[in-house]
């Protein structure tokens, strides 16, 4: 009985801690470059952010001050939302 409970308890502990889930982070910055073809932008912190297809970014330009909410997915900063400040 004990042996059969161990995998269940271990699974609950791992899932309960949120292991593997990336929490969204918010960053304020200024856009220093934008690549519309790659759907990416770079902020003044040097980080590159990938824009998903559903993110409206037509009104964003180099020099705009923005707040970016992003998550880490496969090693990339993927934008969940972006707004001008």
Secondary structure by P-SEA (a helix, b strand, c coil): ccccaaaaaaaaaaaaaccccccbbbbbbcccccccccccccccccbbbbbccccccccccccccbbbbbbbccccccccccccc
